C-alpha cells in the first residue's frame, strides 16, 4: 500500500490536522488491478500534537451511503473522544469527498451502462472496510498495539457490522449511533416498516402546522399543471417535491419543510409562480444531484444474494397515502398531501439532472442479483469486541425493531433505545451520546 503524496498538516481552532491519501485496489480480490485513492483526515488536540504517533485511533464512519465527512471541530462527539485520550480519523469512504469520487463526471470514462454498473459494485460496505484495513496496517505498522476503534453514524453503523463480521481481531471497540442494520437480504421488509413511520411523521407535521395542508396542496396543484425546473435543469415534479419529507427524520426537520412550504405558498399568492430563490432552496436541500451514490447504491446496502428491484417504489404502491397524482386530491379538499422519506425511486433518474446519465446503470444495478454477503451472522453470534449502540425509537431511517433483532444477534452488544433524539442525534448532542455509549460498552451503566 502506497501513500500517494506528502501529508499536508495545518491547524484549526484547537486542533492539529493531517490530510492523507492512500492507494487501495478498486477490487480487493485483484490487488494488482486498478487502484483508487482514499482520503483520510487525522485529527487530534493541538496541545497533544507531539503524541500523534502514540494516541489510539477512533475511526469515524460517516452516514450515507455516498457522503463525505465534514470539517472537524473541537466540539460534540469529537471533543468527547479527545477528552478520553483518542485521536480521530475521518474517512471519506470510497466514492465520496476527496477520495476517488463517484459522480456523473467521473463515470463518463465508461462507454456503456454495463461498465458503469460493474464499477459501482465495488463501492459497498465490504470494500469500504477492506480499505480501512489497509489504512490501519499502514498507520499502526510501527505500534505494539495495532488495533483501533470505530464510531459509525447511520450507514457507518452498517459498515461497522461488516467490520465485526470480517475483521473483528482489528478492533478494540465499536460505537454505533442510529445505524444498527437489519440483517436482511433485500430491502422490502425495511420499507414496509419505514413507510408506516413516515405516515406517522406526516400526521405529526400537519398537527404542528395545520395550515400547511392547504399550502402544500396549492404548491402541488401548481407543480401538477406547470412544468417547473430547478436551476440546474432538473424537474421539480410533485413526486420530487414530496421527497422533502426526508427532513421529517431530523430534529428541526418539520420547521425546515414548513419554511419551504410557507415560502412557496407565499410565492404563488403574490407572484403567481415559484421564485428562483424557492427553486434554488429546494435544489440545495436535496442531495441526490451532488452525492450520486446516495441514489444509485442506496437500496443495494441491504442486498445479499438478491436484487432490490426498486423496493421502495414497489412497497409504496401498498400505501395510497403517498399519492403523487393531483387528481387524487382535486376532488377532496380535505386530503393532505403526504411527503415521503428516505426512499429512492427509479423516476429520480428522470427528475434529477445529475442522475439522468446514470439511469441505465441504475436499472442494471437494481436488477443485479449476485451481491456478495455483507455480514457473517455466525461470526456476529461469537463476537468478542465490545460494542455499544444507540437506536432511536422514532427513527425514520433505520427501523428500531429490526435494529433490536440485530443487536440480539451480535454477542455482547449493548443497545440503548431512546426517544430523546431523532436520526441526527449524534450531530445534535454528540458529546453526551458518545460519553454514554463509551460508558455503556465498559459496563459502567445499566440499561
C-alpha positions in Angstrom: 0.0 0.0 0.0 1.4 3.4 -1.0 0.6 6.8 0.4 0.1 8.9 -2.7 1.9 12.1 -1.7 3.2 14.1 1.2 1.0 14.6 4.3 -0.4 18.1 4.5 -0.8 19.4 8.0 -2.4 22.5 9.4 -4.1 24.0 12.4 -7.8 24.5 13.0 -9.1 26.1 16.2 -7.7 23.9 19.0 -6.8 21.1 16.5 -3.9 19.7 14.6 -5.0 18.2 11.3 -3.1 15.8 8.9 -4.6 15.2 5.5 -3.6 11.9 3.9 -4.2 10.0 0.8 -3.9 6.2 0.5 -3.8 4.0 -2.6 -6.0 0.9 -2.5 -7.3 -1.7 -5.0 -10.6 -1.0 -6.7 -11.2 -4.7 -6.4 -9.7 -6.2 -3.2 -9.7 -9.6 -4.9 -7.4 -8.2 -7.5 -4.6 -6.4 -5.7 -2.6 -5.9 -9.0 -5.5 -4.3 -10.8 -6.9 -0.8 -10.9 -6.1 1.5 -7.9 -8.2 4.2 -6.4 -7.4 6.7 -3.7 -8.8 7.1 -0.2 -8.7 10.4 1.7 -8.5 10.4 5.4 -8.2 13.3 7.8 -6.3 12.6 11.1 -7.3 15.0 13.9 -6.1 15.5 17.4 -6.0 18.2 20.0 -3.3 20.8 19.3 -1.8 20.5 22.7 -1.3 16.8 22.2 0.1 17.0 18.6 3.5 15.7 19.8 1.7 12.4 20.7 0.4 11.8 17.2 2.4 8.5 17.0 1.1 7.3 20.3 -2.6 8.2 20.8 -5.0 5.5 19.9 -7.4 6.0 17.0 -11.1 6.2 16.7 -12.2 5.9 13.1 -15.4 7.7 12.2 -17.5 6.1 9.5 -19.9 8.6 8.0 -23.6 8.1 7.2 -24.9 7.7 3.7 -24.1 5.9 1.6 -22.3 8.4 -0.5 -21.4 11.2 1.9 -18.1 12.7 2.8 -17.0 13.7 6.3 -17.4 17.3 7.4 -14.6 19.5 8.6 -13.6 18.7 12.2 -14.2 20.8 15.2 -13.2 20.6 18.8 -16.8 20.0 19.9 -19.6 17.4 20.1 -18.6 13.7 19.9 -15.1 14.6 18.7 -14.3 16.6 21.8 -15.6 13.7 23.9 -13.2 11.4 22.1 -10.3 13.8 22.6 -11.2 14.1 26.3 -10.8 10.3 26.6 -7.3 10.4 25.1 -8.1 9.4 21.5 -7.2 10.9 18.1 -9.8 10.7 15.3 -9.5 9.5 11.7 -12.3 11.0 9.5 -12.6 8.7 6.4 -14.0 9.9 3.1 -15.3 6.4 2.1 -14.5 5.3 -1.4 -16.6 7.2 -3.9 -17.1 10.2 -1.7 -15.5 13.6 -1.0 -11.8 13.8 -1.7 -11.5 10.0 -2.2 -11.9 8.7 -5.8 -15.4 10.0 -6.4 -18.5 8.5 -7.9 -20.5 11.1 -9.9 -21.8 11.7 -13.3 -18.5 13.3 -14.4 -16.2 10.6 -13.1 -18.3 7.9 -14.7 -18.0 9.5 -18.2 -14.9 7.4 -18.8 -17.0 4.3 -19.2 -18.6 3.9 -22.7 -21.5 1.7 -21.6 -24.0 1.5 -18.8 -22.9 -2.1 -18.1 -19.4 -0.9 -17.4 -20.7 1.8 -15.1 -22.8 -0.7 -13.2 -19.9 -3.1 -12.8 -17.7 -0.4 -11.5 -20.3 0.7 -8.9 -20.4 -2.7 -7.4 -17.1 -2.1 -5.7 -18.4 0.7 -3.6 -20.3 -1.1 -0.9 -19.5 -1.6 2.8 -17.4 -4.7 2.3 -15.0 -2.7 0.1 -15.0 0.2 2.5 -14.0 -1.9 5.4 -11.2 -3.5 3.4 -9.9 0.0 2.6 -10.0 0.6 6.4 -7.8 -2.4 7.0 -5.2 -1.3 4.5 -5.1 2.1 6.2 -5.0 0.6 9.7 -2.0 -1.5 8.8 -0.2 1.5 7.4 -0.9 3.9 10.2 -0.3 1.4 13.0 2.6 -0.6 11.5 5.2 0.7 14.0 3.0 0.2 17.1 2.8 -2.6 19.5 -1.0 -2.4 19.6 -2.3 -2.4 16.1 -6.0 -2.3 16.9 -8.2 0.7 16.6 -11.8 1.6 17.5 -14.8 2.7 15.5 -17.7 5.2 15.6 -20.3 4.8 13.0 -23.3 7.0 12.3 -26.3 5.6 10.3 -24.7 3.8 7.3 -21.5 4.0 9.2 -23.1 1.5 11.6 -23.8 -0.8 8.7 -20.1 -0.6 7.9 -19.1 -1.4 11.5 -21.3 -4.5 11.4 -19.5 -5.6 8.3 -16.2 -4.9 10.0 -17.3 -7.0 13.0 -18.1 -9.8 10.5 -14.8 -9.7 8.6 -12.0 -8.3 10.8 -13.1 -8.3 14.4 -9.5 -9.0 15.5 -8.5 -5.5 14.3 -10.9 -3.7 16.7 -10.7 -2.5 20.3 -14.3 -1.5 20.5 -17.1 -0.1 18.3 -19.9 2.5 18.9 -22.9 2.8 16.6 -25.4 5.7 16.5 -28.7 5.3 14.6 -27.2 2.6 12.4 -27.6 -1.0 13.7 -28.5 -2.6 10.3 -31.3 -5.1 9.6 -29.8 -8.4 8.7 -31.8 -8.9 5.6 -31.1 -10.0 2.0 -33.2 -7.3 0.3 -34.9 -4.0 1.4 -38.6 -5.0 1.1 -39.2 -5.6 4.8 -37.3 -2.4 5.7 -39.6 -0.2 3.7 -42.7 -2.0 4.8 -41.9 -0.8 8.3 -40.4 2.6 7.4 -43.4 3.8 5.3 -45.6 3.4 8.4 -43.2 5.6 10.4 -43.3 8.2 7.6 -47.1 8.2 7.7 -46.9 9.0 11.4 -44.4 11.8 10.9 -46.7 13.3 8.2 -49.6 13.3 10.7 -47.4 15.0 13.3 -46.2 17.6 10.8 -49.7 18.6 9.9 -50.7 18.6 13.6 -47.9 21.1 14.2 -48.6 23.2 11.0 -52.3 22.6 10.1 -52.4 25.5 7.7 -49.8 23.7 5.6 -52.4 21.3 4.4 -53.8 23.9 2.1 -50.4 25.4 1.4 -48.9 22.1 0.3 -52.0 21.4 -1.8 -51.6 24.7 -3.6 -47.9 24.0 -4.4 -48.7 20.5 -5.6 -51.6 21.8 -7.7 -49.2 24.3 -9.3 -46.5 21.8 -10.0 -49.0 19.3 -11.5 -50.2 21.9 -14.0 -47.0 23.9 -14.6 -43.8 22.1 -15.7 -41.2 23.5 -13.3 -37.4 23.2 -13.3 -34.9 23.9 -10.6 -31.8 25.9 -11.5 -29.6 23.0 -12.7 -32.3 21.8 -15.1 -33.8 19.1 -13.0 -37.6 18.8 -12.9 -39.5 19.8 -9.8 -42.3 17.4 -10.1 -44.9 16.6 -7.4 -43.1 13.4 -6.6 -39.8 15.2 -6.2 -41.3 17.9 -4.0 -42.8 15.1 -1.8 -39.2 13.9 -1.1 -38.6 16.9 1.2 -40.2 14.7 3.8 -36.8 13.2 4.3 -36.2 16.1 6.7 -39.0 14.8 8.9 -36.5 12.3 10.3 -34.2 15.1 11.7 -34.5 17.3 14.7 -36.0 20.6 13.4 -37.0 18.9 10.1 -40.6 19.9 10.4 -39.6 23.5 10.7 -37.3 23.3 7.7 -40.0 21.9 5.5 -42.6 24.4 6.8 -40.3 27.3 5.9 -40.1 25.9 2.3 -43.9 25.4 2.2 -44.6 28.9 3.6 -42.3 30.5 1.0 -43.7 28.5 -1.9 -47.3 29.3 -0.9 -46.4 33.0 -0.5 -44.8 33.0 -3.9 -47.9 31.6 -5.5 -50.1 34.1 -3.7 -48.1 37.2 -4.5 -46.3 36.2 -7.8 -48.4 33.5 -9.3 -45.4 31.3 -9.7 -42.5 29.9 -7.7 -39.5 32.2 -7.3 -35.9 31.4 -8.2 -35.0 31.6 -4.6 -37.6 28.9 -3.7 -36.4 26.6 -6.5 -32.8 27.0 -5.6 -33.6 26.3 -1.9 -35.4 23.0 -2.9 -32.5 22.0 -5.1 -29.9 22.6 -2.3 -32.0 20.7 0.2 -31.9 17.6 -2.0 -28.5 15.8 -2.1 -29.1 13.4 -4.9 -27.5 15.6 -7.6 -24.3 16.2 -5.6 -24.0 12.8 -3.9 -24.9 10.3 -6.7 -24.1 7.2 -4.7 -26.9 8.1 -2.3 -29.3 7.4 -5.1 -27.7 4.7 -7.2 -26.5 2.4 -4.4 -28.9 3.2 -1.6 -31.0 0.1 -1.8 -28.0 -2.1 -2.5 -26.7 -1.6 1.0 -29.3 -4.2 2.1 -28.7 -6.7 -0.7 -27.0 -10.1 -0.1 -27.5 -12.5 -3.0 -30.7 -10.8 -4.1 -31.7 -7.8 -6.2 -33.7 -4.8 -4.8 -35.8 -4.1 -7.9 -36.7 -0.7 -6.7 -38.0 -1.9 -3.4 -39.2 1.4 -2.0 -41.1 2.1 -5.3 -42.8 -1.3 -5.2 -43.7 -1.1 -1.5 -45.0 2.5 -1.9 -47.8 1.1 -4.1 -49.2 -0.6 -0.9 -49.8 2.9 0.7 -52.2 5.2 -1.0 -51.3 8.0 1.4 -48.3 8.9 -0.8 -50.2 9.5 -4.0 -48.4 12.0 -6.3 -51.2 12.4 -8.9 -53.1 15.6 -8.3 -56.3 14.0 -9.5 -56.4 12.1 -6.2 -56.6 15.3 -4.3 -58.5 17.6 -6.6 -62.0 16.4 -5.6 -61.2 16.0 -1.9 -60.3 19.4 -0.4 -59.6 17.9 3.0 -57.0 15.4 1.8 -53.4 16.3 2.9 -50.5 15.6 0.6 -48.1 13.3 2.3 -44.4 13.6 2.0 -42.1 10.6 1.5 -39.0 9.8 3.5 -35.5 8.4 2.7 -36.7 6.4 -0.2 -35.1 6.1 -3.7 -37.2 5.6 -6.8 -36.5 4.8 -10.4 -38.1 8.0 -11.7 -35.4 10.1 -9.8 -33.1 9.3 -12.7 -35.5 11.4 -14.8 -36.3 14.2 -12.4 -32.7 14.9 -11.1 -30.4 16.4 -13.8 -27.2 14.8 -12.5 -28.8 11.4 -12.2 -30.1 11.3 -15.8 -26.9 10.0 -17.3 -26.9 7.2 -14.8 -30.4 6.0 -15.5 -29.5 2.8 -17.4 -26.7 1.9 -15.0 -29.1 2.4 -12.1 -31.6 0.0 -13.7 -28.9 -2.6 -14.2 -27.9 -2.2 -10.6 -31.5 -2.5 -9.4 -31.8 -5.9 -11.0 -28.4 -7.3 -10.1 -28.7 -10.4 -8.0 -25.1 -11.5 -7.4 -24.3 -9.2 -4.5 -21.9 -10.8 -2.1 -22.5 -11.2 1.7 -22.1 -8.1 3.9 -22.5 -9.9 7.2 -21.4 -13.1 8.8 -24.1 -14.0 11.3 -22.1 -16.9 12.7 -19.2 -14.5 13.5 -21.6 -11.9 14.9 -23.0 -14.5 17.3 -19.5 -15.3 18.5 -18.5 -11.6 18.7 -16.0 -10.6 21.5 -15.5 -7.0 20.5 -17.1 -4.5 23.0 -20.0 -2.9 21.1 -22.5 -0.3 22.2 -25.2 1.3 20.1 -28.0 3.8 20.4 -31.1 3.3 18.4 -33.8 5.9 18.2 -37.4 4.8 18.9 -38.8 7.2 16.4 -36.0 6.8 13.8 -37.5 7.3 10.3 -34.4 5.9 8.6 -33.3 2.8 10.5 -36.2 0.8 12.0 -35.7 0.3 15.7 -37.4 -3.1 15.8 -35.2 -4.6 13.1 -32.2 -3.0 14.8 -33.1 -4.6 18.1 -33.2 -8.0 16.3 -29.7 -7.4 15.0 -28.5 -6.3 18.4 -29.7 -9.5 19.9 -27.7 -11.4 17.2 -24.4 -9.6 17.9 -23.0 -11.3 21.0 -22.3 -8.8 23.8 -23.8 -5.7 22.1 -25.2 -3.2 24.5 -28.1 -1.4 22.9 -29.6 1.9 24.2 -33.1 2.6 22.8 -34.3 6.2 23.4 -37.0 8.6 22.1 -34.9 11.6 23.2 -33.4 12.0 19.7 -34.1 11.6 16.1 -31.7 10.1 13.5 -29.3 13.0 13.7 -28.8 12.7 17.5 -25.1 12.5 17.2 -25.0 15.8 15.5 -27.4 17.4 18.0 -25.9 16.1 21.2 -22.7 14.2 20.3 -20.8 14.9 23.4 -23.5 13.3 25.7 -24.2 10.4 23.3 -20.6 9.5 22.9 -19.9 9.6 26.6 -22.9 7.5 27.4 -22.1 4.8 24.8 -18.5 4.8 26.0 -19.6 4.1 29.5 -22.2 1.5 28.2 -19.6 -0.5 26.3 -17.5 -0.5 29.5 -20.4 -1.8 31.6 -20.5 1.4 33.6 -24.2 2.0 33.2 -27.1 -0.4 33.5 -30.0 -0.1 31.0 
